[in-house]
Amino acid sequence: MTIILHHNGPSTCSQKVRLVLAEKGLDYESREINIQAGEQHDPDYVKLNPNHVVPTLEHAGGVFIESALISEYLDDAFRLQARPSYEAAVTSQFPEMVIALLRKNGAAVWSDVEALT
Ligand SMILES: N[C@@H](CCC(=O)N[C@@H](CS)C(=O)NCC(=O)O)C(=O)O
């Protein structure tokens, strides 16, 4: 499903949404609205955004206005999958690594004591 973003280059509200799209690696169709030339007042655009401002996002048959709400929508619709990291893998194996190290150095660990009782 294509994402269409009606936006303006220097507009901070548009930049906010473009940052979210970039962060999530999402491709989108760009529709530049020249607000200096008053294109935000074009009757066809006002049908999408009755506030006469940018940005406006179209996706999945819906029209979204207000940069904060658009950002929240994108965050919900395209939630990033947590990638298992090396650090996470090491952290989850940490207790086993400590036990192995203790055993290697001749220390008895709880499971060794249990095995003797
Ligand atoms: N609360 C809106 C504000 C949008 C807004 O004010 N956009 C400005 C650009 S940052 C705009 O389109 N201005 C055109 C105008 O006021 O005519 C949002 O966050 O989306």
The ligand as an SDF file (V2000), in Angstrom:
LIG
                    3D

 20 19  0  0  0  0  0  0  0  0999 V2000
   -0.5170   21.3700   14.0110 N   0  0  0  0  0  0  0  0  0  0  0  0
   -0.2010   21.2060   12.6220 C   0  0  0  0  0  0  0  0  0  0  0  0
    0.4650   22.4810   12.1450 C   0  0  0  0  0  0  0  0  0  0  0  0
    0.7340   22.4290   10.6800 C   0  0  0  0  0  0  0  0  0  0  0  0
    1.3290   23.7500   10.1650 C   0  0  0  0  0  0  0  0  0  0  0  0
    1.1720   24.8080   10.7890 O   0  0  0  0  0  0  0  0  0  0  0  0
    2.0090   23.6570    9.0360 N   0  0  0  0  0  0  0  0  0  0  0  0
    2.6270   24.8060    8.4480 C   0  0  0  0  0  0  0  0  0  0  0  0
    4.0280   24.4720    7.9940 C   0  0  0  0  0  0  0  0  0  0  0  0
    5.0440   23.9260    9.3540 S   0  0  0  0  0  0  0  0  0  0  0  0
    1.8210   25.2530    7.2380 C   0  0  0  0  0  0  0  0  0  0  0  0
    1.3890   24.4380    6.4590 O   0  0  0  0  0  0  0  0  0  0  0  0
    1.6480   26.5520    7.0710 N   0  0  0  0  0  0  0  0  0  0  0  0
    0.9620   27.0870    5.9440 C   0  0  0  0  0  0  0  0  0  0  0  0
    0.1000   28.2320    6.2950 C   0  0  0  0  0  0  0  0  0  0  0  0
    0.0120   28.5470    7.4920 O   0  0  0  0  0  0  0  0  0  0  0  0
   -0.5100   28.8100    5.3990 O   0  0  0  0  0  0  0  0  0  0  0  0
    0.6620   19.9740   12.4340 C   0  0  0  0  0  0  0  0  0  0  0  0
    1.4790   19.6840   13.3360 O   0  0  0  0  0  0  0  0  0  0  0  0
    0.5340   19.2660   11.4260 O   0  0  0  0  0  0  0  0  0  0  0  0
  1  2  1  0
  2  3  1  0
  2 18  1  0
  3  4  1  0
  4  5  1  0
  5  6  2  0
  5  7  1  0
  7  8  1  0
  8  9  1  0
  8 11  1  0
  9 10  1  0
 11 12  2  0
 11 13  1  0
 13 14  1  0
 14 15  1  0
 15 16  2  0
 15 17  1  0
 18 19  2  0
 18 20  1  0
M  END
$$$$
